Amino acid sequence: VQRPPPKEKAAAPAKAKPAAAPAAAKPKGKLSYKDQRELDDLPARMDKLTAEVAKLEAALADPDLFARDAAKFQKTSDQLQAKQTELAAAEERWLELEALREELEGGRG
């Protein structure tokens, strides 16, 4: 007698999944709020990362840094690599969102 109710509960989420798919495909014409917000924030983030990369590169440009403090040189080098990777990812994401925005807005125009 107690087993049929769990089967009914299991069937209910299965019905919810097909309803979510058409809703996700519906927003043609503009970016989602989350994507638009990310697109708006990315230029400032990329500027900040570019400044951090430049600062780290300037620190590593000191020819005596390695001789004076090898650990600091390694830490700075690791930070530079991480920031460059983060900057590249941010630029790639910005390009993806811009392309998506243009595609969505182009369909309306």
C-alpha positions, 0 to 999 in steps of 0.5 A, spaced: 500 500 500 505 504 501 509 503 494 504 506 489 505 513 492 513 513 491 512 511 484 507 517 483 512 522 486 517 519 481 513 520 475 511 527 477 519 530 476 519 526 469 513 530 467 516 537 469 523 535 464 519 536 458 516 542 460 523 545 461 525 544 454 521 548 450 521 554 455 529 554 455 528 554 447 523 560 447 528 566 449 530 568 442 531 575 441 535 577 447 540 574 452 538 572 458 539 576 464 545 572 467 548 572 460 547 580 459 550 581 466 556 577 465 557 580 458 556 587 461 561 585 467 567 582 462 570 588 459 571 591 466 574 584 468 578 584 462 581 591 463 583 589 471 586 582 469 590 586 463 593 591 468 595 585 473 598 581 467 602 588 466 604 589 473 606 581 474 610 582 467 614 588 469 616 585 476 618 579 472 622 584 467 627 585 473 633 581 471 636 581 478 629 578 481 631 571 480 638 572 483 635 576 489 629 571 491 628 565 487 621 563 491 618 570 489 620 569 482 617 563 482 610 565 485 610 571 481 611 567 474 605 562 477 601 568 478 602 571 471 601 564 468 594 564 472 592 571 470 594 570 463 589 563 463 584 567 466 584 573 461 584 568 455 578 565 458 574 571 459 576 574 452 573 567 449 567 568 454 566 575 452 567 573 444 562 567 445 556 572 449 557 577 443 556 572 438 550 570 441 547 577 442 549 579 435 545 572 433 539 573 437 539 581 435 540 580 428 534 575 428 529 581 430 532 586 425 
